[in-house]
Every structure is written in structure tokens, then in C-alpha cells.
């Protein structure tokens, strides 16, 4: 069969977080299936059949917001295209329900714990947070981000 692309969704790589997001889900089974799909694609390439991109969907929410960098690393390891999405609703799952001080802490965490490449690829997780902070905090964050970029070059 000719496959144009395939998309899978993994909303956590952590054994303690995964069952909170995917009730009755089995992280080991998901990772095994992901690995098998990747092997299948690679095998097709080796046999001269059409290759196809595998996209990995990741929905940033309250329980997994610290995993953006981990997901991006996993995508690089597996040769998957990351598709980072942001949970706006329902608010009980969205980080937008956090107090502004917690959102500022999250922004600082992203700056401190993600590489510049991860930061760029994970911008969809960061932009909605910037919309929740005061202009002066936004400017301060962007100046720190610019410095991070300059240091990484």
C-alpha cells in the first residue's frame, strides 16, 4: 500500500504521568507500537518501497508540560516529525488555568531546561503562556530567549 503519512499520539513518556492522561492506557504498549511502526517504515525504505513521514502528536497540558523537550528528543531519535499542540480547553486540563505566577515559573523552566533547538520546535507550547503574562514579563522573557539563542550559536 502507498502510505502518504502516519500520525500517532503520545501525550507522555513518563510511566507515572501516562495513565493520568490516558485512562487504561499502557505506555509500554504505546512505545512498542511506535517502535514497530518505525521498523515497518524503515523496512519499506530498505526494500525500495515508498517511505512516509511519521508525525507524533503531543498535546501540552497540566500533567505533561515539562515533557516537551523529552518528546522532541524522542522524535529526533525515532525520526518522527513532532506535532506539538496546546490544550486550551477544557480549562481543567489546560495550563492556562494556572495562576500567572505559575505560568511565569513555567516560562523560566522552559528557558532553563530546553536547548535552543527544542525551544524553537516547542514554541507552540510557549506562545500561549506569553499571552497570559504582563507585557514587561513578556519582554523580559523574550530578552532572555534572545540571549539563549546567541549563546547557542
ABEGO torsion letter per residue (X at the ends): XBBABBBBBBABABAAAAAAABBGBBAAAAAAAAAAAAAAAAAAAAAGBBBBBBBBBBBBBAAAAAAAAAAAAAAAAAGBBBBBBBBAOBAAABAAABBAAAAAAAAAAAAAABBAAAAAAAAAAAAAAAAABBAAAAAAAAAAAAAAAAAAX
